[in-house]
Amino acid sequence: MRLKSLRPNDAFPHSSIQTLGWIDGEIISAQMPLYFPRILSDVAGKRAYGFWLTTEDGSHPENRVAAAGGVLKHPLLDYEASRLPASVAEHRSLIRAFRLSLAGLWNASLVKAMPLSATAYACGTLVAGKDPRESVVDGNGKVYFMENLYVVDGSVLGA
């Protein structure tokens, strides 16, 4: 599979590949075990380039944020990727296809899964509006039905 075939809405309709740019030896060294020689990180850093592969999860009624209150002092994230097997399968296929594309260009690839705490999202994924039945946040970025929770970044999309 050639790299140009990895476009949205083809084999991976809910996925995207973003370039992170050049990664130097210092960044690589920070990700390696302490026993890994720094000189190898520097050599790899001269040719390293980063990519962020993302697949939208879709939704599942049990994946949610529970509001604080009662015994909860803070909102609680209840999320399990296994509740969305189609998303997991698409993401694994995306990684496999991308690695094969890189190998076809004689490039090695290393994959590092990011934990949920490092999750990123596409900009413009939360609709802002006056009606909480059709939007997630109001015009000030306040999340409907959540006390003191505001979204103040690029994820808000005006209705």
C-alpha positions as CSV (number, residue, x, y, z in Angstrom):
1,M,0.0,0.0,0.0
2,R,1.4,3.4,-1.0
3,L,1.4,6.3,1.4
4,K,-0.8,8.4,-0.8
5,S,-3.6,5.8,-0.4
6,L,-3.9,6.6,3.3
7,R,-6.5,9.4,2.8
8,P,-9.5,10.0,5.0
9,N,-12.7,8.3,3.9
10,D,-10.9,5.5,2.1
11,A,-9.9,2.4,4.2
12,F,-9.7,4.6,7.4
13,P,-12.7,6.9,7.4
14,H,-12.4,7.8,11.1
15,S,-8.6,8.2,11.2
16,S,-5.9,10.8,10.4
17,I,-2.2,11.0,10.2
18,Q,-0.5,14.2,11.3
19,T,3.1,15.1,11.1
20,L,4.9,16.1,14.3
21,G,8.0,17.1,12.5
22,W,11.7,16.4,13.1
23,I,12.5,14.7,16.4
24,D,16.1,15.1,17.7
25,G,18.3,12.8,19.8
26,E,17.4,14.6,23.0
27,I,13.7,13.8,22.6
28,I,14.4,10.2,21.6
29,S,16.7,9.8,24.6
30,A,14.0,11.0,27.0
31,Q,11.7,8.2,25.7
32,M,14.3,5.4,26.0
33,P,15.4,3.3,29.0
34,L,18.3,4.7,31.0
35,Y,20.7,2.0,29.7
36,F,20.1,3.0,26.1
37,P,23.3,4.8,24.8
38,R,22.8,8.5,24.2
39,I,25.0,8.3,21.1
40,L,22.4,6.0,19.5
41,S,19.7,8.4,20.3
42,D,21.7,11.2,18.7
43,V,22.3,9.1,15.5
44,A,18.6,8.1,15.3
45,G,17.6,11.7,15.9
46,K,19.4,12.9,12.8
47,R,16.9,10.9,10.7
48,A,13.8,10.7,12.9
49,Y,10.5,12.2,12.0
50,G,7.4,12.0,14.1
51,F,3.8,11.2,13.2
52,W,0.6,11.2,15.2
53,L,-1.9,8.5,14.2
54,T,-5.4,9.2,15.5
55,T,-8.7,7.3,15.2
56,E,-12.0,8.8,16.4
57,D,-13.6,6.6,19.0
58,G,-17.2,7.0,18.2
59,S,-19.4,6.7,21.2
60,H,-20.6,4.2,23.7
61,P,-23.1,5.0,26.5
62,E,-20.7,3.7,29.2
63,N,-17.8,5.8,28.0
64,R,-18.5,9.1,29.8
65,V,-17.5,11.7,32.3
66,A,-19.4,11.4,35.6
67,A,-20.1,14.8,37.2
68,A,-18.7,15.5,40.7
69,G,-21.2,15.2,43.5
70,G,-22.1,12.9,46.3
71,V,-19.1,10.7,46.9
72,L,-17.2,12.1,43.9
73,K,-15.1,15.2,44.7
74,H,-14.0,15.5,41.0
75,P,-15.4,14.5,37.7
76,L,-14.6,10.9,36.9
77,L,-13.6,9.6,33.4
78,D,-15.0,6.2,32.8
79,Y,-13.5,5.1,29.5
80,E,-12.6,1.7,28.0
81,A,-11.4,1.5,24.4
82,S,-12.5,-2.2,24.4
83,R,-16.1,-0.9,24.4
84,L,-15.5,0.3,20.8
85,P,-14.0,-2.7,19.0
86,A,-14.6,-1.2,15.5
87,S,-12.5,1.8,16.4
88,V,-9.7,-0.3,17.9
89,A,-9.6,-2.5,14.8
90,E,-9.5,0.5,12.5
91,H,-6.7,2.1,14.5
92,R,-4.6,-1.1,14.5
93,S,-5.2,-1.4,10.7
94,L,-4.1,2.2,10.3
95,I,-0.8,1.6,12.2
96,R,-0.1,-1.6,10.2
97,A,-0.8,0.1,6.9
98,F,1.3,3.1,7.7
99,R,4.2,1.0,8.9
100,L,4.0,-1.0,5.7
101,S,4.1,2.2,3.7
102,L,7.2,3.4,5.5
103,A,8.9,0.0,5.1
104,G,8.1,0.2,1.4
105,L,10.1,3.4,1.3
106,W,13.0,1.7,3.3
107,N,12.2,3.5,6.5
108,A,12.0,1.8,9.9
109,S,9.2,2.6,12.2
110,L,8.8,2.5,16.0
111,V,5.3,2.7,17.5
112,K,4.6,4.2,20.9
113,A,1.1,4.0,22.2
114,M,0.0,7.1,24.1
115,P,-1.9,6.7,27.3
116,L,-5.4,8.1,27.7
117,S,-3.9,11.1,29.6
118,A,-2.1,12.1,26.4
119,T,-5.2,11.9,24.2
120,A,-5.5,14.5,21.6
121,Y,-8.5,15.6,19.6
122,A,-9.2,17.3,16.3
123,C,-10.0,21.0,16.6
124,G,-13.7,21.9,16.3
125,T,-15.3,18.8,17.8
126,L,-17.5,20.4,20.3
127,V,-20.5,22.4,19.0
128,A,-21.3,25.7,20.7
129,G,-24.8,27.0,20.8
130,K,-27.8,28.2,22.8
131,D,-29.7,24.8,22.8
132,P,-28.1,22.1,25.0
133,R,-30.0,19.5,23.0
134,E,-27.9,20.5,19.9
135,S,-24.7,21.7,21.4
136,V,-22.1,20.8,24.0
137,V,-21.1,24.2,25.3
138,D,-22.7,27.7,25.4
139,G,-21.3,30.8,23.9
140,N,-18.9,31.3,26.8
141,G,-17.5,27.7,26.5
142,K,-19.4,26.4,29.6
143,V,-20.2,22.7,29.2
144,Y,-24.0,22.1,29.6
145,F,-25.0,20.2,32.7
146,M,-21.5,20.4,34.3
147,E,-20.7,22.9,37.1
148,N,-17.6,25.0,36.6
149,L,-16.4,23.1,33.5
150,Y,-15.4,25.3,30.6
151,V,-13.7,24.5,27.2
152,V,-11.3,27.3,26.2
153,D,-9.4,25.8,23.3
154,G,-9.7,25.0,19.6
155,S,-12.1,22.1,20.1
156,V,-15.1,24.5,20.2
157,L,-16.9,24.8,16.9
158,G,-19.5,27.6,16.5
159,A,-22.9,26.5,15.4
